[in-house]
Amino acid sequence: MDDKLEKLKREYMNIPIPEELDFVVRKALKESEVNRMRRKSHMNRIRIAAASVAAVFTVLIVGANTSQVFAATLSKVPVVGSIVKVLTFREYAVNEGTFNADIKVPAIQGTENKTLENSLNEKYLEEGKNLYEQFNTDMEELKKNGGGHLGVDSGYEVKTDTDRILSIGRYTVNTVGSSSTTMKYDTIDKKNEVLITLPSLFKDDSYIDIISENIKKQMVEQNKADSDQYYWVEGIEQDNTMELFDKIAKDQNFYINPEGKLVISFDKYEVAPGYMGVVEFIIPTDILSDVLVSNEYIK
């Protein structure tokens, strides 16, 4: 019996495989190998792509934290969305010999309060457009009268950008013979998404006198420490007939700095000679504590 089984086994093993079947088997094996290689290649591509994405995010994070130029460039890319709060929306430029204009219009992006966002952006756009149109009108007038020099440089800077506060300063430098500089500020509560005004910070109008007296004191102290720090204020010897500073306006230019301090700003020539430029005074919080509505913003 064993011999018969062995003989049948040898005969079975020696049966020739039909050519068609042999082709099918080889094809199946080949396709299996190809699929295996494809899966391997696909997995490699996934790993490479994942590594590339990680590398890109690493470059973004490192770049933004180590390079001011890199960070400034990112701040102008709208795709970043809510990460960036202010960007350049429009630019006007004129470069015709002695007539030069460079006007950058900011825009706020990423707030949920679109009514506030749109109203501020429309205001900035209107300011920039009016400035550009006025420059062109003045330029044409000067050209008709034989020419001259005319320049305007306008732009913006983010004074504060914390988890709670966004303060934007917009400057305009007009040059006609001499130059003048004006500043305008907007300060936004990013949490409640409302515009903060100077009167809204205080219980009543008593802040006007309190802040004004402190600024006068700071002016005199600065002048005593350095005679070049000169202001038109009582307590400093005057050599002209300029009107002396008395009180801030109810809606005086201001912003809240990153440390939560109130900063009062005056335009060039407003309270001091032109060489002093735009001047600012940080108001001590302790003198304001009794008249503040709350300590939500001013620390």
C-alpha positions, 0 to 999 in steps of 0.5 A: 500500500505504501509503495502504491501511495508513493508511486501516485505521489510521484506521478502527481508531482510530475504532472506538467502544468499547462502553459495557461495556468503557469501564466496565470500564476506568474501574473498573480505573483507579479501583481502581488509584488507590484501591489506590495511595492505600491503600498510601500511607496504610498506609505513612504509618501505619507511619511514624507508628507507628514515630515514636510508639514511638521517641518513647515510648521517648525519653520513658521513657529521658529521664524515668527519668534526669531525674526521681526521681518519674518513676523511682519511678513506673516502679519500681512498674509490674510490666510493666517486669519484670526492670528493676525489682527491688523494688516495693510489693506490698501496703499497709495503712492506718488513719486513725482520729483518733489511730490511724494506720497506714501499712504498705507491703510490698515484693516482689522481682521478676525473679530466676531463683531463684524459691525465694529470691524467693518465700521473701523475699516471703513473709517480707515479706508475713508481717511486714506482716500481723503488724504490721497485726494487732498494730496493730489489737489494740493500737488496740482495747485502747486504745479499751476503756481510754479511747483514746490515741495509736498510730501505725506507719509501715513501708516500705522503701528500696533501699540498693544496686542495682548489677549485682552487689548488691541491698540492701533496708532495711525500716523500722518506726517505732512511736509510742506516746508516744515513737517507736522505729525498727527496721531490717532488711536483706536483701542479695542477690548478683544474679549467683549469686542467693543471700542474703548473710549477715554470717557468710558474708562471713568466714572465721571469727568474728574479724570480730566483734571486728575490726568492734566495735573499729573502731566503738568508735573511730569513736564516740569520734572522732565525739564528739570532733569533735561532742559532739552525736554521743553514744554509749553507749561506753567513752571517752565520758563517761557521765551515766547507767547505760545499758549500754555498747556492747561487741560487735556481734551475730554477725548484726548488721544490715548492708548493702553500699553501692554502693561495695562497703563494709560498713555496720553498722547499729544501731536507734534506742536500741540504742547511742545516745540516741533523738535519734541515730535509726538509726546506721550505720558504714562499716567500712574494707575494709583492716581486714577484708581478712585475714578476708574469704572473698573480695573478691567483695562487699566492695571 
